[in-house]
């Protein structure tokens, strides 16, 4: 019976997942550990509005479980030593150099975690892969743990291990809902007792028919495949959106027509600025790398085109903005509404706003950026450019380098702007009073709606030019 869980990694997956497990399993002690003390301090902050991860409903779960049976700590050694089950939920970014650079996952943190478990664990420990990992990563973990297990046989106290794969299928912005009422829970492994131990945790709130058991390799590949299929739908609908703009069709009408086909369904058929987040691009590139490694170049080429089309689509939006604003953005003010990769999250990883923002800065634009949840310091890291203070930003005229500044109010970001670009589908942006905004913009002014959330009639009636993704009107 599992009574003590440790999770290594207090990020977008580890924090919410362990919070829900603790909330639904009050008899189980759950400790989330991380070497980032600043992040752990944020999880322990008494002000729940300052949690490091923003997810609707997460603050309420944390309030119920924290300091009851949910704890956040930097004491990795003690947490592992006392745990019956250890989840590995650390970042696995794409490698930037060496073999497989640009496609393969960088597993240095996973390996480091495995070595920590091997060093500190006592008795029998079930190790659970929670990070999104390439197929056969479990083999790496098993080899490290087996070496530790063999070495411990010569000691008075021996450690044994079982390894499971339990990939997350969370959509940021609805993560708490996805955890509390999942479509499925996937558990892969070759040790039946270990599998059933993890099943016993989820069974506290997940129906038995939604708990799927597979071998460990199928579990790892299923996660990559699910994300690849979803990303493929986004690239597909955006490619048709470009065709709609060229032919006079409306992507929303096309999507509605094909979405009613029961074989296709309506999900992930909204045209937008392209897919982002921590998983889609990374997981597709993993599939590309694996396919080439196993001698399947045609399969690799197929999936690689999904990523290429996504990048092309983002650059296409940047190009449209330049063309509509008379071929130059030098010295022009562009209001960017939304920097998170999607609404209801503060995550900016692979956000379309990063690529599009950099494109516009390269054209000499001055970006007035607003997002209700993203920290300006994160935007600074993503753009690789320090923001200028408000006074200097307001004085900037023509320049060749571009600049940006963060605004706490969307209306202030739009003031004196030549164009407004909506990149995140925050609800508040759909409620903007365009009559008021238009009075403060420099004419002729444009509104570029990359999320199809704005009432076009209200924009046009306010005297503004309007462009919407996938709209050929």
KALIN-V554870 format. One record per residue. N is the residue number from 1. RES is the residue in one letter. PHI is phi in radians with two decimals (* if undefined). OMEGA is omega in radians with two decimals (none if undefined). NEAR is the number of other C-alpha atoms within 8 Angstrom. Layout:
n:N res:RES phi:PHI omega:OMEGA near:NEAR
n:N res:RES phi:PHI omega:OMEGA near:NEAR
This chain:
n:1 res:X phi:* omega:-3.11 near:3
n:2 res:X phi:-1.50 omega:3.13 near:9
n:3 res:X phi:-2.14 omega:-3.07 near:9
n:4 res:X phi:-2.49 omega:-3.12 near:11
n:5 res:X phi:-1.99 omega:3.00 near:14
n:6 res:X phi:-2.07 omega:3.04 near:15
n:7 res:X phi:-2.12 omega:3.09 near:15
n:8 res:X phi:-1.62 omega:-3.11 near:15
n:9 res:X phi:2.08 omega:-3.07 near:13
n:10 res:X phi:-1.97 omega:-3.10 near:15
n:11 res:X phi:-1.66 omega:-3.04 near:10
n:12 res:X phi:-1.17 omega:3.11 near:7
n:13 res:X phi:-1.72 omega:-3.06 near:10
n:14 res:X phi:-1.04 omega:-3.10 near:15
n:15 res:X phi:-1.05 omega:-3.13 near:12
n:16 res:X phi:-1.08 omega:-3.11 near:11
n:17 res:X phi:-1.08 omega:-3.13 near:10
n:18 res:X phi:-1.20 omega:3.10 near:12
n:19 res:X phi:-1.09 omega:-3.13 near:13
n:20 res:X phi:-1.23 omega:3.09 near:12
n:21 res:X phi:-1.05 omega:3.13 near:11
n:22 res:X phi:-1.12 omega:-3.13 near:14
n:23 res:X phi:-1.11 omega:-3.07 near:11
n:24 res:X phi:-1.56 omega:-3.13 near:8
n:25 res:X phi:-2.22 omega:-3.03 near:9
n:26 res:X phi:-1.10 omega:3.14 near:10
n:27 res:X phi:-1.49 omega:-3.12 near:6
n:28 res:X phi:-1.82 omega:3.07 near:11
n:29 res:X phi:-1.43 omega:-3.11 near:11
n:30 res:X phi:-2.12 omega:3.12 near:14
n:31 res:X phi:-2.11 omega:3.11 near:12
n:32 res:X phi:-1.78 omega:-3.10 near:16
n:33 res:X phi:-2.06 omega:-3.14 near:16
n:34 res:X phi:-2.77 omega:3.11 near:13
n:35 res:X phi:-1.38 omega:3.12 near:6
n:36 res:X phi:-1.49 omega:-3.07 near:7
n:37 res:X phi:-1.14 omega:3.12 near:8
n:38 res:X phi:-1.10 omega:3.12 near:6
n:39 res:X phi:-1.17 omega:3.12 near:10
n:40 res:X phi:-1.10 omega:3.09 near:14
n:41 res:X phi:-1.06 omega:3.12 near:8
n:42 res:X phi:-1.16 omega:3.10 near:10
n:43 res:X phi:-1.14 omega:-3.13 near:9
n:44 res:X phi:-1.61 omega:-3.10 near:8
n:45 res:X phi:-1.09 omega:3.13 near:9
n:46 res:X phi:-1.18 omega:3.07 near:4
n:47 res:X phi:-1.50 omega:-3.04 near:6
n:48 res:X phi:-1.17 omega:3.09 near:8
n:49 res:X phi:-1.33 omega:-3.10 near:5
n:50 res:X phi:-1.90 omega:3.04 near:7
n:51 res:X phi:-1.05 omega:-3.08 near:12
n:52 res:X phi:-1.21 omega:3.12 near:8
n:53 res:X phi:-2.07 omega:3.06 near:10
n:54 res:X phi:-1.71 omega:3.01 near:10
n:55 res:X phi:-2.50 omega:3.10 near:13
n:56 res:X phi:-0.95 omega:3.09 near:9
n:57 res:X phi:1.56 omega:-3.09 near:7
n:58 res:X phi:-1.15 omega:-3.13 near:10
n:59 res:X phi:-1.04 omega:3.14 near:11
n:60 res:X phi:-1.21 omega:3.10 near:7
n:61 res:X phi:-1.13 omega:3.13 near:11
n:62 res:X phi:-1.06 omega:-3.12 near:10
n:63 res:X phi:-1.08 omega:-3.12 near:8
n:64 res:X phi:-1.27 omega:-2.94 near:8
n:65 res:X phi:-1.79 omega:-3.04 near:13
n:66 res:X phi:-1.14 omega:-3.12 near:10
n:67 res:X phi:1.18 omega:2.95 near:6
n:68 res:X phi:-1.70 omega:3.04 near:8
n:69 res:X phi:-2.43 omega:3.10 near:12
n:70 res:X phi:-2.08 omega:-3.08 near:14
n:71 res:X phi:-2.35 omega:3.10 near:10
n:72 res:X phi:-2.10 omega:-2.98 near:10
n:73 res:X phi:-2.61 omega:3.01 near:10
n:74 res:X phi:-1.78 omega:-3.13 near:10
n:75 res:X phi:-1.48 omega:-3.07 near:7
n:76 res:X phi:-1.13 omega:-3.06 near:11
n:77 res:X phi:-1.03 omega:-3.10 near:8
n:78 res:X phi:-1.14 omega:-3.11 near:8
n:79 res:X phi:-1.13 omega:3.12 near:11
n:80 res:X phi:-1.19 omega:-3.08 near:12
n:81 res:X phi:-1.06 omega:-3.09 near:9
n:82 res:X phi:-1.66 omega:-3.02 near:9
n:83 res:X phi:-1.55 omega:2.96 near:13
n:84 res:X phi:-1.49 omega:-3.07 near:12
n:85 res:X phi:-2.44 omega:3.14 near:12
n:86 res:X phi:-2.10 omega:3.04 near:15
n:87 res:X phi:-1.62 omega:3.02 near:12
n:88 res:X phi:-1.79 omega:-3.06 near:14
n:89 res:X phi:-2.35 omega:-3.10 near:14
n:90 res:X phi:-1.92 omega:-3.09 near:12
n:91 res:X phi:-1.21 omega:3.07 near:8
n:92 res:X phi:-2.25 omega:-3.08 near:13
n:93 res:X phi:-1.19 omega:3.06 near:8
n:94 res:X phi:-1.25 omega:-3.13 near:11
n:95 res:X phi:-1.10 omega:3.13 near:12
n:96 res:X phi:-1.79 omega:3.11 near:6
n:97 res:X phi:-2.70 omega:3.12 near:7
n:98 res:X phi:1.48 omega:-3.12 near:6
n:99 res:X phi:-1.04 omega:3.13 near:5
n:100 res:X phi:1.40 omega:-3.12 near:9
n:101 res:X phi:-0.96 omega:3.13 near:10
n:102 res:X phi:1.56 omega:-3.11 near:9
n:103 res:X phi:-2.41 omega:-3.09 near:12
n:104 res:X phi:-1.28 omega:3.11 near:13
n:105 res:X phi:-1.39 omega:3.05 near:12
n:106 res:X phi:-1.51 omega:-3.03 near:9
n:107 res:X phi:-1.75 omega:-3.06 near:8
n:108 res:X phi:-1.06 omega:-3.10 near:7
n:109 res:X phi:-1.32 omega:3.07 near:10
n:110 res:X phi:-1.13 omega:3.12 near:12
n:111 res:X phi:-1.09 omega:3.14 near:10
n:112 res:X phi:-1.07 omega:3.12 near:8
n:113 res:X phi:-1.13 omega:3.13 near:10
n:114 res:X phi:-1.04 omega:3.13 near:11
n:115 res:X phi:-1.21 omega:3.07 near:10
n:116 res:X phi:-1.14 omega:3.11 near:9
n:117 res:X phi:-1.08 omega:3.13 near:11
n:118 res:X phi:-1.05 omega:-3.09 near:11
n:119 res:X phi:-1.41 omega:-2.93 near:7
n:120 res:X phi:-1.84 omega:-3.05 near:10
n:121 res:X phi:-1.15 omega:3.10 near:13
n:122 res:X phi:-2.24 omega:-3.12 near:10
n:123 res:X phi:1.21 omega:3.13 near:8
n:124 res:X phi:-1.62 omega:-3.11 near:10
n:125 res:X phi:-2.20 omega:3.04 near:14
n:126 res:X phi:-1.61 omega:-3.12 near:12
n:127 res:X phi:-1.82 omega:-3.03 near:12
n:128 res:X phi:-2.03 omega:3.01 near:12
n:129 res:X phi:-1.26 omega:3.07 near:14
n:130 res:X phi:-1.99 omega:3.09 near:12
n:131 res:X phi:-1.15 omega:3.03 near:12
n:132 res:X phi:-1.33 omega:-2.98 near:13
n:133 res:X phi:-2.28 omega:3.05 near:9
n:134 res:X phi:-1.20 omega:-3.11 near:12
n:135 res:X phi:-1.04 omega:3.10 near:8
n:136 res:X phi:1.36 omega:3.00 near:8
n:137 res:X phi:-1.14 omega:3.13 near:8
n:138 res:X phi:-0.96 omega:3.14 near:12
n:139 res:X phi:-1.10 omega:3.10 near:7
n:140 res:X phi:-1.09 omega:-3.13 near:9
n:141 res:X phi:-1.09 omega:-3.13 near:12
n:142 res:X phi:-1.07 omega:-3.13 near:10
n:143 res:X phi:-1.12 omega:3.13 near:8
n:144 res:X phi:-1.15 omega:-3.12 near:11
n:145 res:X phi:-1.22 omega:3.13 near:13
n:146 res:X phi:-1.13 omega:3.11 near:9
n:147 res:X phi:-1.07 omega:3.11 near:8
n:148 res:X phi:-1.17 omega:-3.14 near:11
n:149 res:X phi:-1.13 omega:3.13 near:13
n:150 res:X phi:-1.13 omega:-3.13 near:8
n:151 res:X phi:-1.18 omega:-3.09 near:8
n:152 res:X phi:-1.31 omega:-3.13 near:11
n:153 res:X phi:-1.11 omega:-3.14 near:9
n:154 res:X phi:-1.58 omega:-3.13 near:7
n:155 res:X phi:-1.87 omega:-3.11 near:7
n:156 res:X phi:-1.20 omega:3.12 near:6
n:157 res:X phi:-2.02 omega:-3.10 near:8
n:158 res:X phi:-1.83 omega:3.09 near:11
n:159 res:X phi:-2.02 omega:3.07 near:12
n:160 res:X phi:-2.24 omega:-3.02 near:8
n:161 res:X phi:-2.47 omega:2.92 near:11
n:162 res:X phi:-2.23 omega:-3.11 near:11
n:163 res:X phi:-2.02 omega:3.11 near:13
n:164 res:X phi:-2.19 omega:3.00 near:16
n:165 res:X phi:-1.94 omega:-3.13 near:15
n:166 res:X phi:-2.40 omega:-3.04 near:12
n:167 res:X phi:-1.11 omega:3.09 near:13
n:168 res:X phi:-1.56 omega:3.07 near:9
n:169 res:X phi:-2.18 omega:-3.06 near:6
n:170 res:X phi:-1.72 omega:2.99 near:8
n:171 res:X phi:-1.78 omega:-3.14 near:7
n:172 res:X phi:-1.07 omega:-3.03 near:9
n:173 res:X phi:1.78 omega:3.07 near:10
n:174 res:X phi:-2.32 omega:-3.01 near:11
n:175 res:X phi:-1.08 omega:-3.13 near:11
n:176 res:X phi:-1.12 omega:3.08 near:13
n:177 res:X phi:-1.07 omega:3.14 near:8
n:178 res:X phi:-1.13 omega:3.12 near:12
n:179 res:X phi:-1.32 omega:-3.09 near:10
n:180 res:X phi:-1.37 omega:3.13 near:9
n:181 res:X phi:-2.41 omega:-3.04 near:7
n:182 res:X phi:-1.27 omega:3.00 near:10
n:183 res:X phi:-1.11 omega:3.11 near:6
n:184 res:X phi:-2.87 omega:2.97 near:7
n:185 res:X phi:-2.04 omega:-3.06 near:9
n:186 res:X phi:-1.89 omega:3.13 near:12
n:187 res:X phi:-2.24 omega:3.13 near:17
n:188 res:X phi:-2.00 omega:3.12 near:16
n:189 res:X phi:3.10 omega:3.11 near:14
n:190 res:X phi:-2.07 omega:3.08 near:8
n:191 res:X phi:-1.93 omega:-3.03 near:7
n:192 res:X phi:-1.06 omega:-3.12 near:7
n:193 res:X phi:-1.11 omega:3.12 near:6
n:194 res:X phi:-1.12 omega:3.11 near:12
n:195 res:X phi:-1.01 omega:-3.09 near:14
n:196 res:X phi:-1.19 omega:3.06 near:8
n:197 res:X phi:-1.12 omega:3.10 near:10
n:198 res:X phi:-1.25 omega:3.07 near:9
n:199 res:X phi:-1.00 omega:-3.10 near:10
n:200 res:X phi:-1.09 omega:3.07 near:8
n:201 res:X phi:-1.22 omega:-3.09 near:10
n:202 res:X phi:-1.18 omega:-3.09 near:9
n:203 res:X phi:-1.12 omega:3.11 near:9
n:204 res:X phi:-1.11 omega:3.12 near:8
n:205 res:X phi:-2.55 omega:-3.12 near:7
n:206 res:X phi:-1.81 omega:3.11 near:11
n:207 res:X phi:-1.02 omega:-3.09 near:7
n:208 res:X phi:-0.99 omega:-3.09 near:6
n:209 res:X phi:-1.24 omega:3.10 near:5
n:210 res:X phi:-1.80 omega:3.10 near:10
n:211 res:X phi:-1.79 omega:-3.06 near:12
n:212 res:X phi:-1.77 omega:3.10 near:9
n:213 res:X phi:-1.93 omega:3.14 near:9
n:214 res:X phi:-2.43 omega:2.95 near:10
n:215 res:X phi:-1.33 omega:-2.96 near:9
n:216 res:X phi:-1.18 omega:-3.11 near:13
n:217 res:X phi:-1.27 omega:3.10 near:9
n:218 res:X phi:-1.11 omega:3.13 near:9
n:219 res:X phi:-1.09 omega:3.14 near:15
n:220 res:X phi:-1.11 omega:-3.10 near:16
n:221 res:X phi:-1.24 omega:-3.13 near:10
n:222 res:X phi:-1.07 omega:3.13 near:8
n:223 res:X phi:-1.13 omega:3.13 near:12
n:224 res:X phi:-1.05 omega:-3.08 near:15
n:225 res:X phi:-1.17 omega:3.14 near:9
n:226 res:X phi:-1.04 omega:-3.14 near:8
n:227 res:X phi:-1.16 omega:3.13 near:12
n:228 res:X phi:-1.13 omega:3.14 near:12
n:229 res:X phi:-1.13 omega:3.14 near:8
n:230 res:X phi:-1.18 omega:3.11 near:10
n:231 res:X phi:-1.11 omega:3.12 near:12
n:232 res:X phi:-1.06 omega:3.12 near:9
n:233 res:X phi:-1.10 omega:-3.14 near:10
n:234 res:X phi:-1.14 omega:3.12 near:14
n:235 res:X phi:-1.12 omega:-3.13 near:14
n:236 res:X phi:-1.11 omega:-3.09 near:8
n:237 res:X phi:-1.22 omega:3.10 near:13
n:238 res:X phi:-1.22 omega:3.08 near:13
n:239 res:X phi:-1.16 omega:3.09 near:10
n:240 res:X phi:-1.23 omega:3.08 near:10
n:241 res:X phi:-1.06 omega:3.10 near:14
n:242 res:X phi:-1.09 omega:3.11 near:10
n:243 res:X phi:-1.18 omega:3.10 near:10
n:244 res:X phi:-1.07 omega:-3.13 near:14
n:245 res:X phi:-1.08 omega:-3.10 near:14
n:246 res:X phi:-1.36 omega:-3.02 near:8
n:247 res:X phi:-1.85 omega:-3.10 near:7
n:248 res:X phi:1.67 omega:3.09 near:9
n:249 res:X phi:-1.43 omega:3.14 near:14
n:250 res:X phi:-2.10 omega:-3.05 near:13
n:251 res:X phi:-1.07 omega:3.13 near:14
n:252 res:X phi:-1.17 omega:3.10 near:10
n:253 res:X phi:-1.24 omega:3.10 near:8
n:254 res:X phi:-1.10 omega:-3.13 near:9
n:255 res:X phi:-1.09 omega:3.12 near:12
n:256 res:X phi:-1.13 omega:-3.12 near:9
n:257 res:X phi:-1.18 omega:-3.11 near:8
n:258 res:X phi:-1.41 omega:-3.13 near:10
n:259 res:X phi:-1.21 omega:3.11 near:12
n:260 res:X phi:-1.39 omega:3.05 near:9
n:261 res:X phi:-1.29 omega:-3.06 near:8
n:262 res:X phi:-1.08 omega:3.12 near:6
n:263 res:X phi:-1.31 omega:-3.08 near:4
n:264 res:X phi:-1.86 omega:-3.11 near:8
n:265 res:X phi:1.42 omega:-2.99 near:9
n:266 res:X phi:-1.72 omega:-3.07 near:10
n:267 res:X phi:-1.29 omega:3.11 near:6
n:268 res:X phi:1.05 omega:3.05 near:7
n:269 res:X phi:-2.04 omega:3.09 near:10
n:270 res:X phi:-1.60 omega:3.08 near:9
n:271 res:X phi:-1.16 omega:-3.12 near:16
n:272 res:X phi:-2.78 omega:-3.10 near:9
n:273 res:X phi:-1.49 omega:3.12 near:12
n:274 res:X phi:1.92 omega:-3.11 near:13
n:275 res:X phi:-1.43 omega:3.11 near:14
n:276 res:X phi:-2.49 omega:-3.12 near:13
n:277 res:X phi:1.62 omega:-3.00 near:12
n:278 res:X phi:-1.41 omega:-2.92 near:8
n:279 res:X phi:-1.95 omega:-2.91 near:9
n:280 res:X phi:-0.97 omega:-3.10 near:13
n:281 res:X phi:-1.11 omega:-3.10 near:13
n:282 res:X phi:-1.06 omega:-3.08 near:12
n:283 res:X phi:-1.24 omega:3.08 near:14
n:284 res:X phi:-1.12 omega:3.13 near:14
n:285 res:X phi:-1.12 omega:3.02 near:14
n:286 res:X phi:-1.10 omega:3.10 near:13
n:287 res:X phi:-1.08 omega:3.11 near:12
n:288 res:X phi:-1.07 omega:-3.12 near:14
n:289 res:X phi:-1.09 omega:-3.13 near:12
n:290 res:X phi:-1.10 omega:-3.13 near:10
n:291 res:X phi:-1.10 omega:3.11 near:12
n:292 res:X phi:-1.19 omega:-3.12 near:11
n:293 res:X phi:-1.07 omega:-3.11 near:7
n:294 res:X phi:-1.63 omega:3.02 near:6
n:295 res:X phi:1.29 omega:3.13 near:6
n:296 res:X phi:-2.16 omega:-3.05 near:9
n:297 res:X phi:-1.12 omega:-3.14 near:8
n:298 res:X phi:-1.14 omega:3.08 near:6
n:299 res:X phi:-1.13 omega:3.12 near:10
n:300 res:X phi:-1.05 omega:-3.13 near:14
n:301 res:X phi:-1.08 omega:-3.13 near:9
n:302 res:X phi:-1.03 omega:-3.08 near:8
n:303 res:X phi:-1.28 omega:3.14 near:13
n:304 res:X phi:-1.13 omega:3.13 near:11
n:305 res:X phi:-1.14 omega:3.11 near:8
n:306 res:X phi:-1.10 omega:3.12 near:11
n:307 res:X phi:-1.21 omega:3.14 near:12
n:308 res:X phi:-1.07 omega:-3.13 near:8
n:309 res:X phi:-1.17 omega:3.11 near:10
n:310 res:X phi:-1.10 omega:3.11 near:11
n:311 res:X phi:-1.13 omega:3.12 near:9
n:312 res:X phi:-1.03 omega:-3.10 near:8
n:313 res:X phi:-1.13 omega:3.12 near:12
n:314 res:X phi:-1.13 omega:3.11 near:13
n:315 res:X phi:-1.18 omega:3.09 near:11
n:316 res:X phi:-1.11 omega:3.11 near:8
n:317 res:X phi:-1.11 omega:3.10 near:10
n:318 res:X phi:-1.02 omega:-3.12 near:11
n:319 res:X phi:-1.12 omega:3.13 near:8
n:320 res:X phi:-1.09 omega:-3.14 near:8
n:321 res:X phi:-1.08 omega:3.12 near:9
n:322 res:X phi:-1.06 omega:-3.11 near:11
n:323 res:X phi:-1.10 omega:-3.11 near:9
n:324 res:X phi:-1.18 omega:-3.13 near:7
n:325 res:X phi:-1.74 omega:2.99 near:8
n:326 res:X phi:1.17 omega:3.00 near:6
n:327 res:X phi:1.45 omega:3.11 near:7
n:328 res:X phi:-2.58 omega:3.08 near:8
n:329 res:X phi:-2.02 omega:-3.09 near:12
n:330 res:X phi:-0.98 omega:3.12 near:12
n:331 res:X phi:1.35 omega:-3.12 near:13
n:332 res:X phi:-1.54 omega:-3.09 near:12
n:333 res:X phi:-1.72 omega:3.11 near:13
n:334 res:X phi:-2.03 omega:3.07 near:14
n:335 res:X phi:-1.48 omega:3.08 near:14
n:336 res:X phi:-1.77 omega:3.12 near:14
n:337 res:X phi:-1.76 omega:3.14 near:14
n:338 res:X phi:1.80 omega:3.09 near:14
n:339 res:X phi:-2.14 omega:3.06 near:16
n:340 res:X phi:-1.13 omega:-3.07 near:16
n:341 res:X phi:-1.24 omega:3.03 near:16
n:342 res:X phi:-2.77 omega:-3.12 near:13
n:343 res:X phi:-1.26 omega:3.06 near:10
n:344 res:X phi:1.16 omega:3.01 near:11
n:345 res:X phi:-2.62 omega:3.03 near:13
n:346 res:X phi:-1.83 omega:-3.11 near:10
n:347 res:X phi:-1.47 omega:-3.14 near:10
n:348 res:X phi:-1.95 omega:-3.06 near:13
n:349 res:X phi:-1.03 omega:-3.13 near:9
n:350 res:X phi:1.02 omega:3.11 near:11
n:351 res:X phi:-1.09 omega:3.10 near:14
n:352 res:X phi:-1.07 omega:-3.13 near:13
n:353 res:X phi:-1.10 omega:-3.13 near:11
n:354 res:X phi:-1.20 omega:-3.12 near:11
n:355 res:X phi:-1.13 omega:-3.13 near:10
n:356 res:X phi:-1.14 omega:3.11 near:12
n:357 res:X phi:-1.05 omega:3.12 near:10
n:358 res:X phi:-1.11 omega:3.10 near:9
n:359 res:X phi:-1.03 omega:-3.10 near:10
n:360 res:X phi:-1.22 omega:3.07 near:12
n:361 res:X phi:-1.11 omega:3.11 near:13
n:362 res:X phi:-1.08 omega:3.11 near:10
n:363 res:X phi:-1.48 omega:3.11 near:12
n:364 res:X phi:1.59 omega:-3.12 near:16
n:365 res:X phi:-1.30 omega:3.00 near:16
n:366 res:X phi:-1.83 omega:-3.01 near:14
n:367 res:X phi:-1.70 omega:3.03 near:14
n:368 res:X phi:-1.74 omega:-2.95 near:14
n:369 res:X phi:-1.83 omega:3.04 near:14
n:370 res:X phi:-2.31 omega:2.97 near:15
n:371 res:X phi:-2.68 omega:-3.05 near:11
n:372 res:X phi:-1.23 omega:-3.06 near:6
n:373 res:X phi:-2.23 omega:-3.07 near:8
n:374 res:X phi:-1.39 omega:3.12 near:12
n:375 res:X phi:-1.32 omega:3.12 near:7
n:376 res:X phi:-0.99 omega:3.11 near:7
n:377 res:X phi:-1.12 omega:3.10 near:6
n:378 res:X phi:-1.21 omega:3.11 near:9
n:379 res:X phi:-1.08 omega:3.13 near:11
n:380 res:X phi:-1.05 omega:3.10 near:11
n:381 res:X phi:-1.16 omega:-3.08 near:8
n:382 res:X phi:-1.17 omega:-3.12 near:8
n:383 res:X phi:-1.44 omega:-3.11 near:9
n:384 res:X phi:1.16 omega:-3.08 near:6
n:385 res:X phi:-2.56 omega:-3.14 near:7
n:386 res:X phi:-1.26 omega:3.13 near:6
n:387 res:X phi:-1.32 omega:3.09 near:9
n:388 res:X phi:-1.68 omega:-3.14 near:9
n:389 res:X phi:-1.24 omega:-3.00 near:7
n:390 res:X phi:-1.03 omega:-3.10 near:7
n:391 res:X phi:-1.07 omega:3.14 near:6
n:392 res:X phi:-1.15 omega:-3.13 near:8
n:393 res:X phi:-1.06 omega:-3.12 near:12
n:394 res:X phi:-1.20 omega:-3.10 near:6
n:395 res:X phi:-1.57 omega:-3.05 near:6
n:396 res:X phi:-1.08 omega:3.04 near:8
n:397 res:X phi:-1.94 omega:-3.12 near:6
n:398 res:X phi:-1.18 omega:3.04 near:8
n:399 res:X phi:-2.70 omega:-3.09 near:9
n:400 res:X phi:-1.83 omega:-2.97 near:9
n:401 res:X phi:-1.98 omega:-3.09 near:9
n:402 res:X phi:1.43 omega:3.14 near:15
n:403 res:X phi:-2.69 omega:3.08 near:13
n:404 res:X phi:-2.63 omega:3.08 near:12
n:405 res:X phi:-2.60 omega:-3.10 near:12
n:406 res:X phi:-1.68 omega:3.13 near:10
n:407 res:X phi:-2.13 omega:-3.11 near:10
n:408 res:X phi:-1.36 omega:3.12 near:8
n:409 res:X phi:-2.19 omega:-3.13 near:7
n:410 res:X phi:-1.08 omega:-3.11 near:10
n:411 res:X phi:-1.12 omega:3.12 near:7
n:412 res:X phi:-1.21 omega:3.10 near:8
n:413 res:X phi:-1.12 omega:-3.08 near:14
n:414 res:X phi:-1.41 omega:-3.10 near:15
n:415 res:X phi:-1.07 omega:3.13 near:9
n:416 res:X phi:1.19 omega:-3.10 near:8
n:417 res:X phi:-1.34 omega:3.01 near:15
n:418 res:X phi:-1.46 omega:-3.13 near:13
n:419 res:X phi:-2.73 omega:3.03 near:13
n:420 res:X phi:-2.06 omega:3.13 near:13
n:421 res:X phi:-2.09 omega:-3.14 near:12
n:422 res:X phi:-1.68 omega:-3.06 near:14
n:423 res:X phi:-2.01 omega:3.09 near:14
n:424 res:X phi:-2.24 omega:-3.00 near:12
n:425 res:X phi:-1.49 omega:3.05 near:12
n:426 res:X phi:-1.08 omega:-3.07 near:10
n:427 res:X phi:-0.99 omega:-3.06 near:7
n:428 res:X phi:-1.07 omega:3.12 near:6
n:429 res:X phi:-1.27 omega:3.11 near:11
n:430 res:X phi:-1.32 omega:-3.09 near:10
n:431 res:X phi:-1.85 omega:-3.11 near:7
n:432 res:X phi:-1.10 omega:3.06 near:7
n:433 res:X phi:-1.51 omega:-3.03 near:6
n:434 res:X phi:-1.28 omega:3.06 near:9
n:435 res:X phi:-1.10 omega:3.13 near:10
n:436 res:X phi:-1.26 omega:-3.13 near:7
n:437 res:X phi:-1.11 omega:-3.09 near:12
n:438 res:X phi:-1.04 omega:-3.13 near:11
n:439 res:X phi:-1.11 omega:-3.06 near:6
n:440 res:X phi:-1.72 omega:-3.10 near:10
n:441 res:X phi:-1.56 omega:3.10 near:13
n:442 res:X phi:-1.55 omega:-3.05 near:8
n:443 res:X phi:-1.59 omega:-0.11 near:5
n:444 res:X phi:-1.28 omega:-3.03 near:7
n:445 res:X phi:-2.02 omega:-3.09 near:12
n:446 res:X phi:-2.16 omega:2.93 near:11
n:447 res:X phi:-2.10 omega:3.11 near:13
n:448 res:X phi:-1.88 omega:-3.09 near:12
n:449 res:X phi:-1.78 omega:-3.13 near:14
n:450 res:X phi:-1.51 omega:-3.11 near:12
n:451 res:X phi:-2.11 omega:3.12 near:13
n:452 res:X phi:0.95 omega:-3.14 near:9
n:453 res:X phi:-2.02 omega:-3.05 near:8
n:454 res:X phi:-1.77 omega:3.04 near:9
n:455 res:X phi:-1.34 omega:-3.05 near:7
n:456 res:X phi:-1.08 omega:-3.14 near:7
n:457 res:X phi:-1.08 omega:-3.14 near:6
n:458 res:X phi:-1.17 omega:3.12 near:9
n:459 res:X phi:-1.18 omega:-3.10 near:15
n:460 res:X phi:-1.15 omega:3.13 near:10
n:461 res:X phi:-1.15 omega:3.09 near:8
n:462 res:X phi:-1.45 omega:3.11 near:9
n:463 res:X phi:1.54 omega:-3.13 near:7
n:464 res:X phi:-1.90 omega:3.02 near:12
n:465 res:X phi:-1.36 omega:-3.03 near:10
n:466 res:X phi:-2.39 omega:3.00 near:11
n:467 res:X phi:-2.28 omega:3.09 near:9
n:468 res:X phi:-2.25 omega:-3.11 near:10
n:469 res:X phi:-1.01 omega:3.08 near:15
n:470 res:X phi:1.35 omega:-3.11 near:16
n:471 res:X phi:-1.89 omega:-3.11 near:14
n:472 res:X phi:-1.63 omega:-3.10 near:10
n:473 res:X phi:-1.14 omega:none near:6
